[in-house]
Amino acid sequence: MEFLSEDNIIRKLYLPIQWLITPMFFFHVHEVVHQQRVKLWVQNALLAPVFIVTVIHIIHFFYYQGKVSVASMPDYHEDGLLLYINFISFLFHGAVLYVIFQMLKTSLETSKKIARKKNKEQKWYMTIVIFFVMIVSIGLSATFSMIQFNIDHTWLLYTVFILVSFVGYYLGYVGVYRSTLVSEFNPGPNSVSKNGLNTYQKIHSYIIEERCYLDMDLNLSEIAQKFNISSGYLSQLISTHSEQSFNDYINELRIQTSKKMLLSNQFEEYTIESIGLECGFKSKSNFYTAFKKFTGLTPTAYVKSTKKRPVS
C-alpha cells in the first residue's frame, strides 16, 4: 500500500498523538472522582507537551527533507532525536499515571460510605492504571536499551504500540458501559436536596463554629475527608443548598468576617491588606476581588461609606 511505503510523508512525520493518552485518561478519572472539571492550568500543563513535541517533529522533518529523501529520514526507533523523545514520552506517561494512582488511592480511602458501585468503578480504573504501567515499563526498557546499548528492540516497541491500541479499544468499548454507572452512584441535585440537607447543615455548622474558612489553605477535599464523603458529593451539597460553588461559599463567609473587622475598633491598627490575610485570603488582590463581588464596593469604599473608622 502507498500509505505504508517508505517515502510516505505522513509515515515519516510522526505526529505524537500518543502523548494525549494518559492526559485524556486523567481528565476522565478526575471528573468521575471529583465531579468537577480539571483546572485550566492543569489542562494546559498536561496538553502542552503534545504541542511542543509536534512542533519539534515538524522541525525535525523539514530539517531532513532538504538533505535526504523521505525514505532515508530517521525512524522513531533509530538512534537520534525521535528515539529520545519516545523515551521522554514514556517518562511523561509514568508521571501522569502516578498522579492518577494517587488520586484514586485517596478517593478509595475516603469513600467508605459511598455506594459500592463507585468503589467498583474506581478499582476498575486502578486495573487500567496497572496495565498502563506495564506498557510504560516495557517502553522504557526498550528505548533505554536502544539508546544506551544500541540494541535493536524494534519488535518491543511494536508490541507496546499494539498494547496501547488494545487498551484504547478496551477503554472505548468497556468504558462506555461503565460510564453508565456514574449516574447511579453520583447523586443528582434532587437526591442531594432530599437526603443531604442534614449533612450539609452539619458541615455548615462545623465550618462556622471552627472558623475553618479563615484557613487560607482550606480546600474541598479537606472538608470531605473530615466527614468521610467524596469531594464531588460535598461540592453538590454546597451547590444545592447554598447555590454557590465551594470557593464562593467560603469566600462569602470570609467577606462577612472582614466587614466586621473593618468596622471594629479592635482592628483599627490593621491595614486593609492585613485584614484580608487574617480572613483567609492569600493576597490583597484576591481580597479586593472577592469583596467587590459580594458587596459591590472595594474595602476602602465600604469603610468610607460607613464613616465608622479611618482607612489605614
N, C-alpha and C positions, 0 to 999 in steps of 0.2 A: 504493500500500500504506500502511496506517495506520502501520506502523513507520517509514516514511520521511517521514511528514508533519512539517511544521514545528513542530507543537505536541506532538510526542512527547517525553516526559520523558527517556527513555533516550538519545535522539539528542543532547539538549542537555546532558546530564550530563557527557559526555566522560570516561569512566574511562580513565586514561592507561596502558593496557596496553603501549603501545609502549616505555615506559621499561624493560620487562623483557627486550627482545630481546637487546641486547648483553650484559647481565649473565648471562643464561642461556647465551649462546654462550661467554662467558668461563669459566663453570663447567665446561662440557663440554670445552673445549680444555685447560683446566688439568688436569682429571682424566686425559685421554688422554696429555698430555705428561709430567706428573709422577707419574701413577699414585697420586695421593692427593687427598683432598677439600680444597677451599679452606678456609682457616682461618675460624673463626666470625666474627671481627671483620671480615674481608674480605667475607664474605657479607652481614653486616649493613650495611656501608658501601655495597655495591652495590644492595641491595634497599631501603634506607631511602628513597631519592628517590621511588620509586613510591608509597610510603605517604604521604609528605609531600605530594606533588602531588595524590594522590587526595583528601586532606583539604582542600587548597586548592580543588580543583574543586567539592567538595561545598559548601563555604562560599560559593564564588562563585555556585553555582546557587541556593542558598536566599536569598542576598542579593538577587538579582534577582527571585526568584519572587514576593515580595510587592510588587514595584514595577511589573513589566511582565508581559505574557503570555509563556507559554513560547515561542511563535513569535517574539517580539520580542527574546528573550535573545541576547547576543552570540555569534557563531560563532567557532570556533577560528582562522579565517583573517581575522577583522576586528581592527582596531587595538584593543588592550586587553590585559588580563591574560593571557588564554589564548594570544594570539599570542606574548607574551614568554616564556611557559612553553614553547611549542613551540620557540622559538629556543634556550632553555637546554637543552632535551632533545637537540637536535642537537649542542650542545657536549659534553654528557654522553656521548653515544654516541661522539663523536670521541675523547674521553679514554679510554674503555674500549677502543676499537679500537686505540689506540696501545699500551696495556698488552698487549693480546693479540698485537699485531705484535712487540713486543719479546720476549715470551715465546717465540713461535715462532722468531724470529730466533736467539735464544740457543740454543734447543734444536737447531736445524738446524746451527749452528756446532759443536756438541759431539756430533754423532751420526754421525760418520764410520764408526764400527764397528758401528752399529746396522743392522738389516735394511733393505733398500732400500724395502720396503713402508711402513715407518714414515716415511721421508723423503717418499714419495709422498703419504702421508696428511697430513703437515704442510704440504706445498706446496699441497695442496687447500684446507686451512684458510686459507692465505695468499691464495688466489684469492678466497675468500669475504670475507676482510677487505678486500681491494682493492675488491670490488664494494660492500661496505657503505660504504666511504669515499666512493665516487662518490655513493651515495644521500645520505649525510650532507652532502656538499658542495652538492648540489642543494638540499637542505632548508635549509641555512644561507643560501645565496644568495637563495632565495625569501623566507624570513622576514625576512632583513635588508632586502631591497628593500621589503617591505611596511611594515616598521617605520620605516625611515629616509626613504623616498621616497614612501610611501603608494601604491605601485604594486600593482595587483591581479595577483598571481601565483597565484591560487587553483588554476588549472589545473596549475601546477608542483607544488603540494602534493599534489594528487590523483595526479599522476604518481609522486611519492615514495611515497605510500601503496600504489599498485599495485605498485611495485618491491619494497617491503618485503614485501608479500603473496607476490610471486613468490619472493623469497629464502626466506621462511618455508616455502613448499611445497617448494622445492628442497632445503632442509636436511632437511626431514622425509622426503622420498622418497629422495634420494640418500644422506643421512646414515645411514639405516637400513642400507643396503647397505654403505657404507664402514665403519661401526662393526664389521662382522663381521671386518674386517681386524685390528682391535685385538688380538683373541685370538691372531692369527697372529704379530704382531711383538712382543707383550709376553709374555715367557717366564713360564710358570706356576711354582708352587713346586717341582714335581718336576723341571722343566728346570733351574731355578736350582740345586737341590740337587745335580744330577748334573754340570752343566757350569760352575757358578760357584764351586766351593769354592776353586780355586786363586786366582781373582780376589779372593775375599773374604779369603783368607789374606794376600795381598799388601797389600790395603787395610788390614787389621787391623795388620799389621806396620808399615806406614808411619805409621799414626796413633799407635802406641805409641812407635816409635823417634823420630819427630819431635815427639812430645808435642803433637800438634795439638789434642787435647781440652782443653788449658789455654787455648786461644784462646776468649774469651767470644763472639766474633763468628762462630765456626765454623758452617757450615751445610751442608746436604746437597749443594747444587749445587756448592759449592767443591771438595769431595772428588770428586764425579762428574766435574767438568771436569779435575781432576788426572789421572784415569785414563781420560779420554775415553769415558765411558759416560753414559747418561742418569740423571737423578735418580731416576726411577722404578725403573730396574734396580738401582741401588745400594740403594735402600730395600728392595727384595725380597731382595737378597743378605744384608743385615744382619738382616732379619726372619727369614729362613730359617735362617741359621747361628748367630745369637746369640739367636734367639727373643725379640727386643726391637725396639722402634721405634728409629729413629735417635737421638732425643733421650734415651731411656732408656739406650741403648748408650753414648753419650758421657758422660752423667751418672754412670753406674756407674764408668767409668774415672776421672772426676773425684773421686768419693767415695773410691775406693781410694787415690788420691794424698793426699786430705785426711786420711784416717785416719792415714797415715804421718806427715804433717806435724804433726797434733795431738799425737802421742806423741813427737815428736823434740825433743830439747833445742835443736837448731839453730833451731827456730822458737818457742821458749818466750816470746819477747818479742812475738810476733804475737798479736793478738786473734783470736778465732774468726771474726769477720766478715772480717778481712784474709786469713785462710787460705782462706776461701770465694772471695774475689776472686782470689787467686793461682791457685786451681784452675779458674777459668773461669766462675764463677757471677756473674751481673750484680748480684745483691742478696743481702742477708742472708736474706731470706725464702725466696728460691729455693734457697739453700744448705741451710737448715734443712729445707725440704720434701723435697728430694732425699735428704738424709742420713737423715731419718726413714724414707723409703720403702725405702732399701736396707739399713739397719742395724736398724731398729725403735727407734732411740734418737735423741735430739737430740745434736748435737755435745757439748754440756755434759755430758749424762748419759753419753755414751760415754767422755769423758775421766775423769769421776769413777769410772766402773766399772773402769777400768784402773789407777787410782791411780798413774799414771806422772808426772803433771805437774799443777801447779795451774792452775785456769781463769783466763784473763786477763779 
